[in-house]
Amino acid sequence: MARNTAFVELASELPAVMVSRLLGVHQNTADAWKCVGGQDNAYAAEVASRL
C-alpha cells in the first residue's frame, strides 16, 4: 500500500511521461496514477492541442 501511495505522489509532482520513463512503466499507468492523485491534465492538453 505504501508503494502505491509513493507512486501516486510521484505522479502528482512530475509529468506522466517522466514517471513512465523513470520507473519503466507504461504511459497509461503513469496517467492513471496522476488521475488518482487528482492531477488530471486532460483539459490543459486539449487546450494546448488547439494552438
N, C-alpha and C positions, 0 to 999 in steps of 0.2 A: 504494500500500500504506500509506503514512504517513497519507493522508487517511482511509482506513477505520479505521485504528487510532485516530486522533483522534476519529472519530465514536463508536466503541465506548467509548472512555474518557469522553467527554462523557455518553453514555447511562448509564454506570455511576455517574455522580455526580449526575445530575438525573433527575427523574421523566420517563418516556417521553412524557407529554403535553406537557411543556415543551420537550423536544427536538424533537418533531414541529412544534410551533408556531414555535420559534425558527429552525429550519432549513427549514421548509416541506416536510417530508416526511410521508408517511402515518404514522399512529399505529402501524400494523403494522410498518413499517420500524423505527421507534424501539424498539418492543418487541423486535424481532429483535436489534437491536444490544445491548439490555440483556441478553438471554439469552446472547448470545455473550460478553459481558463478565462473565457469571456472576452477574448481579443479577436473577434471575427472581423477581418478587414475586407470582407466581400464588397461592401459599399465603396470603400476607398479604391479598390481595384477596378470596380466598374466605372467610377468617375475618371480614373486615370486612363482607362482604355478609350474613353470618348475623345480625349485630347489629341 
